[in-house]
Structures are given as C-alpha cells and as structure tokens.
Amino acid sequence: MKDNDSAVIDGFYADPDLIFSEKDNCFYLYPTTDGKLNWQGTYFECFSSKDLIDWEKKGIILDLTKDVSWAIDKAWAPSAIEKKIDNEYHYFFYFCAEQKIGVATSTSPFSGFKDKGTPLITDKYRDPSIDTGQEIDPYVFHDKKNDSYYLFWGNMYLARAELNSDMVSIKEESIAYITPNDGSFREAVSVFYRKDRYYYIWSENDTRHPDYRLRYGYNFSIEDPLIIPKDNVVLEKCEALNILATGHCDVINKPNSDEFYLFYHQFSLQDGQLWNDESGYHRELQKKILCFDDDGAIKPINHSI
C-alpha cells in the first residue's frame, strides 16, 4: 500500500529524476531516499517502469559510505542520462553529497556505478555575485539540436555549463549564471524541450515550507536569456486537500508522443496529520499530466484532476 492513493512509489522519497532508456525500452526513476532527519541519507535507489504507472525497485545503485571516497552523507537530488558511445550505452549519474556534486558512471542504468573519485562541482563554481547558496541539485540535459550536453545546478542561484565529451568534466569557459530575474528561484531546475522551446521549471521557497512550489520560464535557444511569463506558477499547495510543499520536479516525455508528465514531491500527510518541522524530511512522490496552451504556455495544474 502506498502512503496515499496517488503516491508514485511506496515510502518516503523526494527529488525525482527520470530517463527513458532506449537500450531497455523502459523508464528509470532516480529519487532522493527520504525519511532521514536533516536529510542525512547515504544512498541512492533506482526504480524501473514500462508505463510510468507500475514501478519495480531495482535496489541501491550508489552508497556514499561504500562507493564514494569524498563524502559520507547528504545524498540528495540525483540526475541521470543515457548516452550511446561507440555503439555501447553508458549511464552518467550526477548526485549531491555534502553540498557538492559528484558523478558516477556505468554501462547499466541500475548497477555497477563507479564514482569519479572527486567532486565535479564545488563552491569554486558558485555565482560570484552572491554570498550564499549551495552547490546542489544537478540537472543533466541533452540538447539534441546541437548534440551538446549541459549540466545545470545551484541553490539560491542557477548555473549552466557544457559538459565535455567524457561527461565527467565541464568546459569551465562555458559556465554561465542564468538565475531567473523574477526573484523566485530557490533551487532544483528541470529542463525539457518541446516544439522549439526549452522549458525550465524550478522550485520557489524552501522544501520544508508548505509554500514550496513550481514556477517556469522558457527560451528558444539554450544560451538565450530566460523569458518569464507573468503567470508562471505550474504547481502549488492545495490546503483544502491537505497537499503542501509541491516542488522539485522532473518532466518526462513519452517517446514519439506529445505526452509530458510532471513528477514531483510533496509532504506525506495522511489521516489529517498536520504540517510540522519534520514534514520536510518525510516527502512522497507524485505525478501529474503536464498540459500546454496553443501558444505553448504551461497550464497550471489542478490537484482535483
């Protein structure tokens, strides 16, 4: 039995990231393992699905205490990608540990991951215009228009860098700070492409706060400034339904279709339980269909549907 009737998988999980594997013809889900006080998790798990409905747990794919030499806890917010190199599929798993970003590689999407051995992103790359923030929440994106791969990251600021062909290092000269200029950005950008637009969805406020929510912007080239719509809230709380803290999402497109699905987390509140200080450590994954107007605007999500 799931924590509630609409939860994606059993248990406390947050920060979902998904890929569609061409190799296996199925979807893989990589979340933060939640339920740990002060987010002191130490490992990452993987789940697989053929239909985005029924999920099979594949097990732990990376354990900081065993597999990573430079960090032991705060295993947060991974992002993965599949890339075909010399006719063989490779998997690159970007992850947070102790407020740094690492990368591990494998030839399987759910086993055999080997850490690079050193962090990929540290505070060396923090936006120099701010004196706060964390190097967390990586998001890896393949721009198929120019066959380039990019890494996005940041808390309190948003950075972007092009990845080198090895996928485990960045082109430092390409680093750009692209924080949305409406003041709403906190963390956790997700990037996807649809009909000549690049969409960016990010989280506003702190994940422990009931008002954690999602906003979006877009551009027409990965290096263009972001356009911020006037009404750009994608998803927010619904107190009438006891839904709070809807944030940190990923968007997955069903292959060969115009179907897009938003996976995100919210507080796990059942049986009239009230929000408290530990709700931000007890989150569950949810899924909604993402819809668009004829002009490409993302329609706000209605929790009742």
N, C-alpha and C positions, 0 to 999 in steps of 0.2 A: 504494500500500500504506500503510495507516495504521500508526502507531507500534506498535500491537499490535492483536490481532484485535477488541478490544472498544472501541477508541477511537472517538469520535463523528466526528471530522474529522481530516484529516492535519495533522501538525505540532504545535508547542508552543503551546497555548492554555490559558487559565485563566479563572476568574471568569465562568461563563456566565450570560447573561440572555436570556430568550426572550419573545416575544409571539406571539399568533395574530392575524393581520391579517384583519379582516372584509372590508376592501377587496379584498385579493388572494386570500383563501381559502387562506392558507398560513401557515407558521410562519417566523419570523425569529429568528436566533441572533446575539447580540452578545457576544463574549468579549473578554478581555484578550489581546492578542498577546504571547505569552511567548517565552522563549528569550533574553531580554535580561539581561545581568549587572546585578544590583542593580535589576532591574525598570525599566530606563531606556527602555522603549518610548515611541514618539512618536505612534502612530496606532491607529485602531480599524477593524476589519473587520466585515463582515456576511455571513451565510450564510442561504440560504432552503431550505425543505423542505416538501413536501406531506404527508409521512408520519412525520416525526421520525426517519427512517432514512437516507435519501439526501439529502445536502446539496450545494448549489451555492454556490460562493464568488461573492459579488456585488461584492467589491472593498473598497477603503478608503473609509470614509464620513466620517471626520474625521481630519485630520492636524494635530497641535498646531503643528508648525513652519510650517504654511501658513495654517491656519484659525482659530487662537486667538492672541490678542494678549497674554494674561496668563500664559502658561505654554508651556514648550517640551518637557517630558519627563514621565516617570512617568504615562503614560496607562494607567490601571487601571480595572477593575471598573465597567463601564457598566450602566445600566438604562434601558430604553426603554418607551414606551407609545404606543398609538394612541388618538386621541380625535377624534370627529366634531364639528365646529364649523360651524354654518350649512351643513349638508349637504356639507361637504368634510372629508376625512380629513386630520388633521395628526399629526405624529410629534414626540415630545419625547424627547430623548436626554440623559440625565444621566450625567456622566462625572467621573472623578477626573483631576486634573492637578496635580502638585506639592503633593500633600496638601491640595488644595481641591476643591470640587465645582462643576462648571460645567453649563450646559445649552445644547443646540443644538436648533434646530427645522427642520422640513422638511415638505413635502407628499408626500414619498416616504419609504418606510421604509429605503431603501438608497442615497440620493444627495441632494445639494443641501442638506446640513445647514449652518446658519448659527449660529455661536456667539453667545450673548447679548452678549458683549463684556466682561463682568466675572464673577467667580465668584459663584455663588448661595449657597454655604455656605463659610464660613471659620471660623477658630478663635474668631471673635466669638460663635459659637453653641455652643462646647464646653460640656459639662456643667460648671458652676462648682464642683462638689464634687470634681472630680479635677484633678490637675496633670500628667496625661499624656494620651496618646491622639492620634488623628489624625482629620481631617475627610475621611473616605474612605468607600467602599462605599455609595453611594446605592442606594435601592430605591424605585421609584415604584409605588404601589398604588391601584387604583380600588375604593373601597367602593361597590358597586352598591346596597346597602341604602339609603344616603342620598345617592347620586350625588356623593360627595366624593372628592377625590384627595389622597393623602398622600405625603410623602417621608420615608423613614427613612434614617438614616446613622449612622456612628460606628465608631471603633476604640477599644477599652477602655471604651466607653460606648455606649448606644443612645439615639438621639433620634428624635422624630417631630414633624412639622409638617404642617399642612394647606396645600396649595397654593392660591394664588389662581386665579381662572378663567383667567388668562393662561398658567398652567402654568410660568411662568418666574420667579415670585416666591412667597415663602411668607408666610403670616399669622403674623407674629412672635409675636403674643399666644397662638398655639396651640402653641408649642413645648413639648414635654414630654419628660422624660428617663425612659425606661422600661427601663433596663438590667435584665435578669433577675437575680433576687436570690439565685441559687444559686452565684454566683461563677464560672460557666463561660463567660460571654460574652467573646469577644475581638473579633469583627468580623462583618460580612457577613450581615446578616439578610435572609431572604427571607420574604415574607408571601403567603399564599393563603387562600381561603375555601372551605369545604366543609361542607354540612349544618349550618348555623347556628353553625359555629365558624370563628374566624380562627386560622390556624396560623402560627407564627413558627419558622423554622429558622435557626440561627446556627452560626458556627464557633467552636470552642474551640481554644486554643493558637495558635502562630504557624505561618504557611503553610510555613515552612522546616523545621518539625519533623515527624518521622514520625507523631506523635500528633495532628496536625491532624485534627479530626473534627467531626461534626454532632450538635447537640442541638436539642430543640424545646420549645416551650410553646404555650399557646393562651389565647384568651378568647372571650367571646360578644358583645362589642361592642368596636369599635376603641379605645375610650377606657377600657375596664376594665383593672384590673391583670392581669398575666400569671399564669396558672396553670401551675406547673412540675411535670409528672409525676415521680414518684420514679424511674422507669426511663425516661429521656428521650433516650438515645443513639439516633440514627437510623442513623448510619453511622460506621464507624471502620476502622482498618487491619486487614489480614489478612497477617501476616508469612509464613505458610505459602504464600501465593500471590504473594508479593513485591508486595503492594499496600500503599502507605504514603501518609499525608497526604491522606486523603479529606475534602475540605471545600469551602467557598464554593460554595453551590449555588443553583439556582433550580428551582421547581416549575411545571410547565405542565400544564394540564388540557385534554384533547382536547374540543373543543366538543360539547355535547349528550351527554356521557357522564360516567361516574364513574371514568374512567381518568386517573390522575395519574402524571407522570413526573418523576423527580429527575435533573437534570443537575448535574454537579459536576466538580471536578478532583482529580487525584492526581499523585504523582511519575511521570514517564515512565521506567520502569526495565525494560529488556529484556535478555534473554540473561544473566541472573544479575548484572547491574550492581548495585552496592551504593549505598546512600544516601551522599551527600556534601554538602558545603556548598552546591554549586550546584544540587542537586536542586530547591530551592525556586524556581528560575528556569526549570526545564525540566519543565513540567507538561502534562498532556493531559486532554482532556475525556472524561467517561464518562457513561453513562445507566443508570438502573435504574427499574423499576416501583415506585411508592410504594403500599404497601398499608396498610389500616386494620383494626383490630378492630371488632367490632359496637358497642362503646362509643365509637368514634371515636379510640382511641389509634393512633398511628403504629407499625406493626410494624418492628422493627429489620431492616435489610437484610442478607441473607446473600449474600456475594460469590460463593458457589458456585452460585447460582441464576441 
